[in-house]
Structures are given as C-alpha cells and as structure tokens.
Amino acid sequence: PANTDPGRARQDARKIFEDDIRSKLRSRAFTRRNADDPRYGGVITNAAMLSMTSGPKRTHPIARGAWVIEVIFNDPPPPPPNNVPPLNEDAADKNLTIREKFAKHRENPDCAGCHSRLDPLGFALE
C-alpha cells in the first residue's frame, strides 16, 4: 500500500536526501565528465555569457576577458588609469581588425599591463 501520510513522506524524503544525496555532495573528489550534449559544454562558451559580453554592433573581447578573469578566476582587473583614453574605434584605421586595433592600443605602457591578461582570454572567445 502507498504511504499517504504527508509527515511520513517528508521523513522518507529527508532520509533519502541526507543519507544518499548529501553524502555525495560532501565528496571532495572531482570527477571529469564528458558533455555528450553540446548544450552542456560549459559556462564560458554559453550563449548567454557570449551575448552578455557583446555590444549591439560587435563583440567585445576585452569585456569577455575581464569577465573570465573576474568571474571564473576570481581575480578582477583593476580599473583603467584615469589618464588612459578608451579605444576610439572611429578614429582608428578602418582597415585594421579589432585585434589589430587593440594590439596598437596595447603599445601604450599604461595599457599593456592589464591588456596582456585580458586580451588573450577575450580573443580566444571570438
């Protein structure tokens, strides 16, 4: 016969949770799992994250790199110095790619320190 007592059902569910599930959560060993379904490939290449770090006209590799450093590595970059102007894409050579524009921007020693960390991560997600 099925158990129809709600109190008893809660006790049974709690026992299953505490004995079985919680003991697995306490495991300190990580196990590698293959993602057979591409929808579960990871947070870094998730469409929501890639959209969140894009603009209306183009992607923003530096924002992506900063997001990875801040959220995944938990090591946020410092804010840019006040005397460093943002990249002016309109004034830049129209024949340069965004990667080339940031390489030129990185020639400024004030920018190179952070961009040497941000750019490789951000451009890897382009």
C-alpha positions in Angstrom: 0.0 0.0 0.0 1.2 3.5 -0.8 2.1 5.8 2.0 -0.4 8.6 2.2 0.8 10.3 5.4 2.4 13.6 4.4 4.6 13.7 7.6 5.9 10.2 6.9 6.6 11.1 3.2 8.6 14.1 4.3 10.6 12.0 6.7 11.3 9.4 4.0 12.4 12.2 1.6 14.6 13.8 4.2 16.3 10.4 4.9 16.9 9.9 1.2 18.4 13.4 0.9 20.5 13.3 4.0 21.8 9.7 3.6 22.2 9.4 -0.1 22.4 12.8 -1.8 24.1 14.8 0.9 26.9 12.2 1.3 27.6 12.6 -2.4 27.7 16.3 -2.1 30.3 16.1 0.6 32.7 14.1 -1.6 35.9 16.0 -2.1 36.9 14.2 -5.2 36.2 15.8 -8.5 35.4 13.6 -11.5 35.7 14.6 -15.1 32.5 14.2 -17.1 32.1 14.3 -20.8 29.5 16.6 -22.1 27.8 14.5 -24.7 25.1 17.1 -25.5 26.6 20.4 -26.8 24.1 22.4 -24.7 26.0 21.4 -21.6 29.5 22.3 -22.8 30.3 24.8 -20.1 29.6 28.3 -18.9 32.5 30.1 -20.7 31.1 29.3 -24.2 27.5 29.6 -23.1 25.4 31.8 -25.5 24.2 33.9 -22.5 27.7 34.8 -21.5 28.8 35.5 -25.0 25.8 37.7 -25.6 26.3 39.5 -22.3 29.8 40.5 -23.2 28.9 41.7 -26.7 27.6 45.1 -27.9 24.9 45.9 -30.4 27.3 46.2 -33.4 30.2 43.8 -32.5 31.6 41.6 -29.8 33.7 43.0 -27.0 36.7 40.7 -26.5 38.1 42.8 -23.7 34.8 42.6 -21.7 34.9 38.9 -22.2 38.4 38.6 -21.0 37.6 40.8 -18.0 34.5 38.6 -17.2 36.6 35.5 -17.3 39.3 37.0 -15.0 36.7 38.4 -12.6 34.1 35.6 -12.5 36.0 32.4 -13.3 39.4 33.2 -11.9 38.1 35.5 -9.1 40.9 38.0 -9.8 39.3 41.2 -11.1 41.5 43.5 -13.1 42.0 47.0 -11.7 40.1 49.8 -13.3 41.9 51.6 -16.2 44.0 54.6 -15.2 42.3 57.9 -15.5 44.8 59.3 -18.0 44.3 56.5 -20.5 41.6 57.2 -23.0 39.3 54.4 -24.2 39.9 52.9 -27.6 38.5 55.3 -30.1 37.3 53.0 -32.9 36.0 55.8 -35.1 39.4 57.5 -35.2 41.3 54.2 -35.8 42.3 52.9 -39.2 39.2 51.4 -40.8 41.3 48.6 -42.4 42.5 47.3 -39.0 40.7 44.4 -37.4 39.6 44.7 -33.8 42.6 42.5 -32.7 45.0 44.9 -34.6 43.4 47.9 -33.0 43.9 46.5 -29.5 47.4 45.5 -30.4 48.1 49.1 -31.2 46.3 50.2 -28.0 48.5 47.8 -26.1 51.6 49.7 -27.2 50.8 52.3 -24.5 52.7 51.1 -21.5 49.9 52.1 -19.2 47.6 49.8 -21.1 49.9 46.9 -21.7 49.8 45.5 -18.1 46.2 44.7 -17.9 45.7 44.0 -21.6 48.4 41.4 -21.6 46.0 39.5 -19.2 42.6 40.5 -20.8 43.3 40.2 -24.5 44.3 36.6 -24.8 41.3 35.4 -22.9 38.9 37.6 -24.7 40.2 37.0 -28.2 40.2 33.2 -27.5 36.4 33.5 -27.3 36.0 35.4 -30.6 
